[in-house]
Amino acid sequence: MGNSRWAAVFPGQGSQRPGMGKDFYEALHVARTTFEEASDALGWDVAALCFGEDERLNLTEYTQPCILTTEIAMFRSLQTMYDFQPSIFAGHSLGEFTALVAAGVLPFPEAVQIVHLRGKLMQAATPVGFGAMSAVIADRVAEEDLVPLLRDLPIDIANINSLRQIVISGQAEAMPEAEKRIREAFVDRGVRLVRLNVSAPFHSRFMRAIADEFSKILQEKMVGINADLAKGVASNYTGRFHSGNGEDLRAALTFQLGHPVRWRDNMMAVAGAAGKIFEIGPGRPLREFFKTEGVDCQSIMTIASAEKAMENVNS
């Protein structure tokens, strides 16, 4: 069933939920061994944390390796069940690491270690309560609309998600003023602002303090990569596909921490290269972003939804 013009895209942090991936784990050996491989790499039971009612699932340092493991377990299961062999990949923020593993660029054990350390660094970058993030939702909202409104505030553009959503990120005490300015500027456009349940100001200037340390982690852990395969993986930092150069890849993943996720550009790159797009993960936020561009994206969150997606492909 493999098709060279299929794309797999992976959601990031915020898509986690208790029990994620459990049906794959119970039904397929390859999924179980994926969770075991992650546990061996990290030194703690990833399956137990994902499947139980463990509050650590929402702590960044645990959330990131748990989502990555779940998504790779699902992806490998699809390969086993349906000979699912896409050649185009993308992921939103953390999901970019899943995309790199799925594409064969980054070995899975090293990837779960990287994102575990990434989560620790991101959480430690600012004091608890310092940061906030808010989704700006309006018709045809654009980066250039918001930048002038935020210029003198410690608030940055964090995610350019779609024609209808941009996320801003920064200092919590400045967020009400940023939201006030946006409401006033968009008064005729039905704007909504939704505070996100996050523990730090991700993808803002405040994450740049950890860039050097994270770059060192990547230098250490990304020794056995196949960088050339990254040409099929979209970069959050540039919005385009990776160049295939290892140093460029490490730099882009480092810069991604403190700069906007250019997901709308990623979607356009993927849609331009792929005939069919599948979102694979415990949640399905990316499908809605693709819809705003008039692009169909089928979401796979469970074995049942995988069966339905593959039936749709064959019908």
N, C-alpha and C positions, 0 to 999 in steps of 0.2 A: 504493500500500500504506500510505500515511500514515494514521495514526489519532490523533485528538486525545487519546485516553486512554492513549497509550503513554508510557512513561518510559525515558529513557536515564540510566544511572548509570556513573560513572567511578572506577576505583581510583586510588590515589595512590602515593607513594613506597614502594618495596619490591616493586612489581609489575614492575619493569624486568627485562629479560633480553636478552642478545645476540641480534640477529636480529629483534627485535620489529618488526612491521609490514612486514617485507621482502616477504612475499607480496602484500600490498596494493600496495606500491611498484612491484613488477615487473609487476603485472597492470593497474593503473588509472592513467591520466594524472592524475586529480585527486589521488591519493595522492602521486605524484611531485612535483607542483607544490606540495603542502602542505609537503613536506620542503624544497623549494627556497625557499619563502617564509620558512620558519623560518631557514634558513641565511643568507638575505639580511638578515634582521632582526638576527641575532646575530653575523654575521661569521665563522662557522666551519661546517664541513660536518656537519650534524646526521645525515644519512643514514649517513655513514661511521662516525660514532661509535656509532650504534644498531646497525649491521649487522656491525661488526667485533668483535674481541676487545679492546676498548679499556677499560682499567681505570677511565678517567674516567667511564664509565657509572654507576659506583657512588659518585661524588663528587656531593654534593648539588647544587652549582651547575650541574652538567651533567645529572644525573638528572632534575631537574624540567622543564627545557625539552624534554628528549628524550621523556619520558613524555607531556607535553602534546602535542607534535607528532605522536607515534605515534597517540594517541587521536583527535585531530582528523582525521588522515589516514584512519583507519578509519571515523570517523563520516561524513566526506564521501563515502567510498567506498560506504557503505551507502545514503546518500541517492541516489547515482548508480545503484547496482545495483537498489535495491528501492523507490525513492521513500520512503525511511524518514524520516518526519516526526513525531517525538514532540513533545509540548508540555510535558512535565514532565521536569525535570532535577535531578540531584544528583551530588555527587562527594565522595570521602573526602579531606579535607585538600587536598593539591595538586589532586586531582580536582575540587574545587569550581571551580577556574579553568577546567578543561576544560569543565565544565558551563556556565559563563557564556559561553564562546566558542560552544559548540554551540547555546545558546539565543539567540544573536544579541545578547547584552548587550555583550560585550567584543570588539573587533577582534583577530584572531589575531596579527598581528605585534607589537602592543603587549603581548599576553598572554605570548608567549614571552620578551619582554624583561623583563617584570615578574617572572616566576617564576625566570628566570636570576639576577636581582638578589636576589630573595627567598632563593634557595638560598645565594648568597654571604653574605648577612647572617646567615642561620640558622647557617651553619657557623662564622662569625666571632664569634657571640654568646658562646661559651664556649671555653676552651682545649681542645685535643685531649686526650681522655681524661677530661675533667671529668664528662661526662654519661653516663647510662645509661637504658634503657627496658626494662620487663619486662611481659609479658602475663600477666594473672591469669585463669586459665581454670577455671571451676567452674559448677555448675548454679545458675542464678538469682543470679549475682553482681550486686550493685548498688552504685552510688556511695556510698549512705549506709552500706554495710557497711565501706567502705574508708577513708572520710574520717577517722573517729576514730582509726584505726590509724596514720595518717600525719601527724596534726596537728602534732606537734613535730619532724617530719623535713623536710629540704629535698627532699621528694618530692611530686609532684602527680598528680592524675588527668589523663591526657592524651587518651585515646580511650575513649568509652563505645560499644563496638562492637556488642554484642548482649547477649542474656540470659546468654550463657556467657563473654563476654570483655570485660574492661576493661584498658586499658594504663596503667601508671604511669610517671612520667618525673621525672628530677631528678638530683641529685648522685650520682655513681657510688659514692663511698665510703659513702654512706648506704643504698644499695640492698640490701645483704645484711640489714641490720636490718629494713628494710621487708618484705622477703620472709619473714624469720623470723616477724615478727608476723602476717603474713597466713596462713602455714602453720599457726601455732598457733590462730588464730581460726577457720580453716576445716578443722580437723583431721577433722571428721566429714563433710565435703562433697567429698572427693576432689579437692582443689585442685591445679592444676599451675601452675608459674610458668616462663615461657619468656623468657629474655633475648633482646632483639631486636638484630640486627646494625645498629646505627645509630652515627652519628658525633657526635651532639649530643642534648641532652635536649629534644626537640621538644614543643611544646604544654605547656610548663611555665613557671613564673614566670621562668625564666632566659632565655626568649625575649622577655620584655617590654622588655628593654633596647634592642631594635632597633625597637620599635613606632613611635617618632617618625620615624625615618629611612625605614621602610617606608611609613608614611602619606604622607610627602612624595613617594615614588616613585609611589604610587597617584594622588596629586593631579596629578602631571605626566603620567602615562601613560594615565589614564582620562578624558581630555577628551572623546573621541568615543564615549562609551558610550550605549547605549539602556537606561537604568536601569529603565524600566517593564517590560521583558521579564523582569527578574529576579524578578518575581512568580511565575514558573514554576520558579524554581530554589531548592532548599533551602539554608538557611544552616547551616553547621557550628556557628557560634557560638551562634545562638539555638535551633537545632533545628527551627525553623519555616521557611516560605517567606519569601524576602526581601520587603521592603515595596514595592519599586519606586522608592524614593527614593535618589538617587545618593549623598548624604552618608551615609545609613544603610548603604548597600552598602560604601562605603569603610571605614567604621568597623568593620563586621562582619568584613571581610577582615583588617583590622589586628588586631582583638581575637582573631581565630582563631589567630594565632601563639602566644600565651601562655595560652590557655584550652583547655578540653577540646573535642574534636571530638564533638559530640552526634549520633553516627551512628545510634544506635538511634532517636532522635526523628526524624531525617531519614528513616529507613526507614518509620516509621509514617506520616509525612506523605506520602511518595511512594505507599505502598501504599493509602492512603486516597483518593488522587486518580487512580491509574492502574489500568487494566485489565490491562496487560501491562508487565513490566519487563525491560529488556535491559541487562546489564553489558557495557561496551565498553572493552577495554584489553588490555595485554600479559599480564595475570594475571587470576585470578578470585576474589579473596578476598571480594568483596561478596556473591557468590551464597551462600556458606556462612553469612554473617551473616543474610541474608534467610531462610534455611532455619530458623534458630532461632525465627523468628516465624511459621513456617508459611506463608511467602510464596514463591511461585515466582519465580525470577529466572533468565533464560536468559543464559548468558555467551557473548560473541563475542570470540575472541582471534585467529582466523585466518579466511581466506576460506571454508575448509571448514566451520568452526563457524558462520559466518554463514549459509551455505546450509542447514545443518541447522536452525538457529533459525527461519529463515523457512519451511522446510518444516513445522516443528511448528506455526507460527502458522496456516498454511493447511490443516492436516490436520483 
